[in-house]
């Protein structure tokens, strides 16, 4: 990483909320003898980017993290998105603006590879990049047409980096070549996060139901680091059992 960004302090924030229609009390679901949110916190700490703080929507989640030795902030339960939640937590823990890079790790990724978190952080070594995120090449044919698998369309910058042009639930781009599955883990410059959460919901964001399109429509630059594996997101009981099996190895 460049000298400039080595000097820039980074913090990892993990948004977590109790509400889940498919898996009640999801952040506190037991995996490997600990609540899921604690497992995510541990993976984030292992990335060794900077301090890790959980932005919780209730005291139960925050207390679970604190009992494990971590830091947590209780935020407004009515936030519409994880980015709004981490923004409130950031203002609480760092009102003076010491942290200039904010990494947003979803609270339902208990098996996330710490190396993937570091990979998301790396595109910000280029000063013109506002936001960084991750993607993996799609190998399963059915995923190419699955609207629940969000695709990123981008211009290659290097072998493992794209500049994002669009995010979509459709099968895109057309023609021969790889398709990329977007992984919703983000690293923001603080100025970019401040700009983003104060933008109105954009037309394409509403249409695709993809928050990151708000940033692109506002002219912000998003670069994408390509990684090898999609982390297991826990949304259902079946996902939970997979995570338990993975972390028992």
C-alpha positions as a Markdown table, in Angstrom:
| # | Residue | x | y | z |
|---|---|---|---|---|
| 1 | Unk | 0.0 | 0.0 | 0.0 |
| 2 | Unk | 1.2 | 3.5 | -0.7 |
| 3 | Unk | 2.8 | 5.7 | 2.0 |
| 4 | Unk | -0.2 | 8.0 | 2.0 |
| 5 | Unk | -2.6 | 5.2 | 2.9 |
| 6 | Unk | -0.3 | 3.6 | 5.4 |
| 7 | Unk | -0.6 | 6.8 | 7.3 |
| 8 | Unk | -4.4 | 6.8 | 7.0 |
| 9 | Unk | -6.0 | 5.1 | 10.0 |
| 10 | Unk | -8.6 | 2.4 | 9.3 |
| 11 | Unk | -11.4 | 0.9 | 11.3 |
| 12 | Unk | -13.6 | -2.1 | 10.6 |
| 13 | Unk | -17.3 | -1.7 | 11.4 |
| 14 | Unk | -19.7 | -4.6 | 11.4 |
| 15 | Unk | -23.4 | -3.7 | 11.1 |
| 16 | Unk | -25.7 | -6.2 | 12.9 |
| 17 | Unk | -29.4 | -6.2 | 13.4 |
| 18 | Unk | -31.7 | -8.7 | 15.2 |
| 19 | Unk | -34.6 | -8.6 | 12.8 |
| 20 | Unk | -34.6 | -11.5 | 10.3 |
| 21 | Unk | -37.7 | -13.1 | 8.9 |
| 22 | Unk | -36.0 | -16.3 | 7.8 |
| 23 | Unk | -33.7 | -16.8 | 10.8 |
| 24 | Unk | -34.9 | -15.2 | 14.0 |
| 25 | Unk | -32.2 | -13.6 | 16.3 |
| 26 | Unk | -29.7 | -14.4 | 13.6 |
| 27 | Unk | -26.6 | -12.5 | 15.1 |
| 28 | Unk | -26.9 | -14.6 | 18.3 |
| 29 | Unk | -27.2 | -18.0 | 16.6 |
| 30 | Unk | -24.6 | -20.3 | 18.0 |
| 31 | Unk | -21.7 | -21.3 | 15.7 |
| 32 | Unk | -18.7 | -23.1 | 17.1 |
| 33 | Unk | -19.7 | -22.4 | 20.7 |
| 34 | Unk | -20.1 | -18.6 | 20.2 |
| 35 | Unk | -22.7 | -16.2 | 18.7 |
| 36 | Unk | -22.4 | -15.7 | 15.0 |
| 37 | Unk | -21.6 | -12.0 | 15.4 |
| 38 | Unk | -18.7 | -12.9 | 17.6 |
| 39 | Unk | -17.3 | -15.2 | 14.9 |
| 40 | Unk | -17.6 | -12.4 | 12.4 |
| 41 | Unk | -15.8 | -10.1 | 14.8 |
| 42 | Unk | -13.0 | -12.6 | 15.2 |
| 43 | Unk | -12.5 | -12.9 | 11.5 |
| 44 | Unk | -12.4 | -9.1 | 11.1 |
| 45 | Unk | -9.8 | -8.9 | 13.9 |
| 46 | Unk | -7.7 | -11.5 | 12.1 |
| 47 | Unk | -7.6 | -9.2 | 9.1 |
| 48 | Unk | -5.3 | -6.9 | 11.1 |
| 49 | Unk | -6.4 | -3.7 | 9.4 |
| 50 | Unk | -7.4 | -1.7 | 12.4 |
| 51 | Unk | -9.8 | -1.8 | 15.4 |
| 52 | Unk | -13.1 | -3.6 | 15.0 |
| 53 | Unk | -16.4 | -2.3 | 16.3 |
| 54 | Unk | -19.8 | -3.9 | 15.9 |
| 55 | Unk | -22.6 | -1.5 | 15.1 |
| 56 | Unk | -25.6 | -3.2 | 16.7 |
| 57 | Unk | -29.3 | -2.4 | 16.6 |
| 58 | Unk | -29.9 | -3.7 | 20.2 |
| 59 | Unk | -28.2 | -4.2 | 23.5 |
| 60 | Unk | -28.3 | -8.0 | 23.3 |
| 61 | Unk | -26.0 | -8.1 | 20.3 |
| 62 | Unk | -23.7 | -5.4 | 21.8 |
| 63 | Unk | -23.4 | -7.4 | 25.1 |
| 64 | Unk | -22.6 | -10.6 | 23.3 |
| 65 | Unk | -19.6 | -8.9 | 21.6 |
| 66 | Unk | -18.5 | -7.2 | 24.8 |
| 67 | Unk | -18.6 | -10.5 | 26.6 |
| 68 | Unk | -16.2 | -11.9 | 24.1 |
| 69 | Unk | -13.8 | -9.0 | 24.7 |
| 70 | Unk | -14.9 | -6.9 | 21.7 |
| 71 | Unk | -16.2 | -3.3 | 21.2 |
| 72 | Unk | -19.8 | -2.5 | 20.2 |
| 73 | Unk | -22.0 | 0.5 | 19.7 |
| 74 | Unk | -25.8 | 0.4 | 20.0 |
| 75 | Unk | -27.4 | 2.3 | 17.1 |
| 76 | Unk | -30.8 | 3.4 | 16.0 |
| 77 | Unk | -32.8 | 0.2 | 15.2 |
| 78 | Unk | -34.7 | 2.0 | 12.4 |
| 79 | Unk | -31.7 | 2.6 | 10.0 |
| 80 | Unk | -32.7 | 1.5 | 6.5 |
| 81 | Unk | -29.3 | 0.1 | 5.6 |
| 82 | Unk | -26.0 | -1.2 | 7.0 |
| 83 | Unk | -24.2 | 1.9 | 5.7 |
| 84 | Unk | -26.4 | 4.2 | 7.7 |
| 85 | Unk | -25.8 | 2.0 | 10.7 |
| 86 | Unk | -22.0 | 2.1 | 10.5 |
| 87 | Unk | -22.1 | 5.8 | 9.8 |
| 88 | Unk | -23.9 | 6.5 | 13.1 |
| 89 | Unk | -21.4 | 4.2 | 14.9 |
| 90 | Unk | -18.5 | 6.0 | 13.3 |
| 91 | Unk | -19.7 | 9.4 | 14.4 |
| 92 | Unk | -20.1 | 7.9 | 17.9 |
| 93 | Unk | -16.6 | 6.3 | 18.2 |
| 94 | Unk | -14.7 | 8.9 | 16.2 |
| 95 | Unk | -16.3 | 12.4 | 16.3 |
| 96 | Unk | -12.9 | 14.0 | 15.5 |
| 97 | Unk | -12.5 | 12.1 | 12.2 |
| 98 | Unk | -9.2 | 10.3 | 13.0 |
| 99 | Unk | -10.2 | 7.2 | 10.9 |
| 100 | Unk | -10.0 | 7.9 | 7.2 |
| 101 | Unk | -10.8 | 4.5 | 5.9 |
| 102 | Unk | -13.9 | 2.5 | 7.0 |
| 103 | Unk | -14.3 | -1.2 | 6.1 |
| 104 | Unk | -17.9 | -2.5 | 6.3 |
| 105 | Unk | -18.0 | -6.2 | 7.0 |
| 106 | Unk | -21.5 | -7.8 | 7.0 |
| 107 | Unk | -22.5 | -9.3 | 10.3 |
| 108 | Unk | -23.7 | -12.6 | 8.7 |
| 109 | Unk | -20.4 | -13.8 | 7.2 |
| 110 | Unk | -19.0 | -16.0 | 10.0 |
| 111 | Unk | -16.6 | -17.8 | 7.7 |
| 112 | Unk | -15.2 | -14.8 | 5.8 |
| 113 | Unk | -11.6 | -15.2 | 5.0 |
| 114 | Unk | -9.5 | -12.4 | 6.7 |
| 115 | Unk | -7.5 | -12.2 | 3.5 |
| 116 | Unk | -10.7 | -11.2 | 1.6 |
| 117 | Unk | -11.2 | -8.3 | 4.0 |
| 118 | Unk | -7.7 | -7.2 | 3.4 |
| 119 | Unk | -8.3 | -7.5 | -0.4 |
| 120 | Unk | -11.2 | -5.2 | -0.2 |
| 121 | Unk | -9.1 | -2.6 | 1.6 |
| 122 | Unk | -6.3 | -2.6 | -1.0 |
| 123 | Unk | -7.9 | -0.7 | -4.0 |
| 124 | Unk | -8.0 | 2.4 | -1.8 |
| 125 | Unk | -4.2 | 2.7 | -2.3 |
| 126 | Unk | -5.2 | 4.6 | -5.5 |
| 127 | Unk | -6.3 | 8.1 | -4.4 |
| 128 | Unk | -9.0 | 8.4 | -7.1 |
| 129 | Unk | -10.9 | 5.4 | -5.8 |
| 130 | Unk | -13.8 | 6.4 | -3.4 |
| 131 | Unk | -15.1 | 2.9 | -2.5 |
| 132 | Unk | -13.8 | -0.6 | -2.8 |
| 133 | Unk | -15.6 | -3.9 | -2.9 |
| 134 | Unk | -15.2 | -7.6 | -3.9 |
| 135 | Unk | -16.3 | -10.0 | -6.6 |
| 136 | Unk | -15.6 | -13.6 | -7.6 |
| 137 | Unk | -15.9 | -15.1 | -11.1 |
| 138 | Unk | -19.1 | -17.1 | -11.5 |
| 139 | Unk | -18.6 | -20.8 | -12.3 |
| 140 | Unk | -22.0 | -22.2 | -11.8 |
| 141 | Unk | -24.2 | -21.8 | -14.9 |
| 142 | Unk | -27.4 | -21.3 | -12.9 |
| 143 | Unk | -25.9 | -18.4 | -11.0 |
| 144 | Unk | -25.5 | -16.4 | -14.2 |
| 145 | Unk | -29.3 | -16.1 | -14.6 |
| 146 | Unk | -30.2 | -16.0 | -10.9 |
| 147 | Unk | -31.4 | -12.5 | -9.9 |
| 148 | Unk | -30.3 | -13.1 | -6.3 |
| 149 | Unk | -26.7 | -13.3 | -7.5 |
| 150 | Unk | -25.8 | -9.7 | -8.1 |
| 151 | Unk | -23.4 | -9.2 | -11.0 |
| 152 | Unk | -20.8 | -6.4 | -11.3 |
| 153 | Unk | -20.0 | -5.1 | -14.8 |
| 154 | Unk | -16.5 | -3.6 | -14.9 |
| 155 | Unk | -13.5 | -2.6 | -16.9 |
| 156 | Unk | -10.4 | -4.6 | -16.1 |
| 157 | Unk | -7.6 | -2.6 | -14.5 |
| 158 | Unk | -5.4 | -5.5 | -13.8 |
| 159 | Unk | -5.6 | -9.3 | -13.4 |
| 160 | Unk | -7.3 | -9.0 | -10.1 |
| 161 | Unk | -9.0 | -5.6 | -10.3 |
| 162 | Unk | -12.0 | -4.0 | -12.0 |
| 163 | Unk | -13.4 | -0.5 | -12.2 |
| 164 | Unk | -17.1 | -0.9 | -11.6 |
| 165 | Unk | -19.4 | 0.4 | -14.3 |
| 166 | Unk | -22.7 | -1.1 | -13.2 |
| 167 | Unk | -24.2 | -3.6 | -10.7 |
| 168 | Unk | -27.2 | -5.6 | -11.8 |
| 169 | Unk | -29.4 | -8.6 | -11.0 |
| 170 | Unk | -29.6 | -9.4 | -14.8 |
| 171 | Unk | -27.2 | -11.5 | -16.7 |
| 172 | Unk | -24.5 | -9.1 | -17.8 |
| 173 | Unk | -22.5 | -8.2 | -19.7 |
| 174 | Unk | -23.7 | -10.0 | -22.9 |
| 175 | Unk | -21.3 | -12.0 | -25.0 |
| 176 | Unk | -18.4 | -14.3 | -24.4 |
| 177 | Unk | -16.3 | -13.8 | -21.3 |
| 178 | Unk | -16.5 | -14.1 | -17.5 |
| 179 | Unk | -19.3 | -12.9 | -15.3 |
| 180 | Unk | -18.6 | -11.7 | -11.7 |
| 181 | Unk | -20.6 | -12.3 | -8.6 |
| 182 | Unk | -20.6 | -9.2 | -6.4 |
| 183 | Unk | -19.7 | -9.7 | -2.7 |
| 184 | Unk | -21.3 | -7.0 | -0.5 |
| 185 | Unk | -18.3 | -6.1 | 1.6 |
| 186 | Unk | -17.1 | -2.4 | 1.2 |
| 187 | Unk | -14.2 | -0.2 | 2.1 |
| 188 | Unk | -14.9 | 3.6 | 2.0 |
| 189 | Unk | -12.9 | 6.7 | 2.3 |
| 190 | Unk | -14.5 | 8.6 | 5.1 |
| 191 | Unk | -15.3 | 11.5 | 2.8 |
| 192 | Unk | -17.0 | 9.0 | 0.4 |
| 193 | Unk | -19.1 | 7.4 | 3.2 |
| 194 | Unk | -20.1 | 10.9 | 4.4 |
| 195 | Unk | -21.2 | 11.8 | 0.8 |
| 196 | Unk | -22.9 | 8.5 | 0.2 |
| 197 | Unk | -25.2 | 8.4 | 3.3 |
| 198 | Unk | -26.3 | 11.9 | 2.6 |
| 199 | Unk | -27.4 | 11.2 | -1.0 |
| 200 | Unk | -31.0 | 10.6 | -1.9 |
| 201 | Unk | -32.0 | 7.1 | -3.1 |
| 202 | Unk | -31.3 | 7.0 | -6.8 |
| 203 | Unk | -33.5 | 5.9 | -9.7 |
| 204 | Unk | -31.4 | 2.8 | -10.7 |
| 205 | Unk | -31.0 | 1.9 | -7.0 |
| 206 | Unk | -34.8 | 1.8 | -6.6 |
| 207 | Unk | -35.2 | -0.2 | -9.8 |
| 208 | Unk | -32.5 | -2.8 | -9.1 |
| 209 | Unk | -32.8 | -2.6 | -5.3 |
| 210 | Unk | -29.0 | -2.3 | -5.1 |
| 211 | Unk | -27.7 | 0.5 | -2.8 |
| 212 | Unk | -24.3 | 0.7 | -4.5 |
| 213 | Unk | -25.8 | 2.1 | -7.6 |
| 214 | Unk | -26.5 | 5.3 | -5.7 |
| 215 | Unk | -22.8 | 5.9 | -5.5 |
| 216 | Unk | -22.2 | 5.2 | -9.2 |
| 217 | Unk | -25.1 | 7.4 | -10.3 |
| 218 | Unk | -23.5 | 10.2 | -8.2 |
| 219 | Unk | -20.2 | 9.8 | -10.1 |
| 220 | Unk | -18.3 | 8.1 | -7.4 |
| 221 | Unk | -15.6 | 5.6 | -8.3 |
| 222 | Unk | -15.9 | 2.0 | -7.1 |
| 223 | Unk | -13.1 | -0.5 | -7.7 |
| 224 | Unk | -13.5 | -4.2 | -7.3 |
| 225 | Unk | -10.9 | -6.6 | -6.0 |
| 226 | Unk | -11.3 | -10.1 | -7.4 |
| 227 | Unk | -11.1 | -13.0 | -4.9 |
| 228 | Unk | -11.3 | -16.8 | -5.2 |
| 229 | Unk | -14.3 | -17.7 | -3.1 |
| 230 | Unk | -17.7 | -16.3 | -2.1 |
| 231 | Unk | -18.0 | -16.2 | 1.7 |
| 232 | Unk | -21.0 | -18.1 | 3.1 |
| 233 | Unk | -23.8 | -15.6 | 4.0 |
| 234 | Unk | -26.1 | -17.0 | 6.7 |
| 235 | Unk | -29.7 | -16.2 | 5.9 |
| 236 | Unk | -31.5 | -19.5 | 6.6 |
| 237 | Unk | -31.3 | -22.5 | 9.0 |
| 238 | Unk | -29.6 | -24.5 | 6.2 |
| 239 | Unk | -26.9 | -21.8 | 5.8 |
| 240 | Unk | -26.4 | -21.9 | 9.6 |
| 241 | Unk | -25.8 | -25.6 | 9.6 |
| 242 | Unk | -23.2 | -25.1 | 6.7 |
| 243 | Unk | -21.4 | -22.5 | 8.8 |
| 244 | Unk | -21.4 | -24.7 | 11.8 |
| 245 | Unk | -19.9 | -27.5 | 9.8 |
| 246 | Unk | -17.3 | -25.2 | 8.2 |
| 247 | Unk | -16.1 | -23.8 | 11.5 |
| 248 | Unk | -16.0 | -27.2 | 13.2 |
| 249 | Unk | -13.2 | -28.3 | 10.9 |
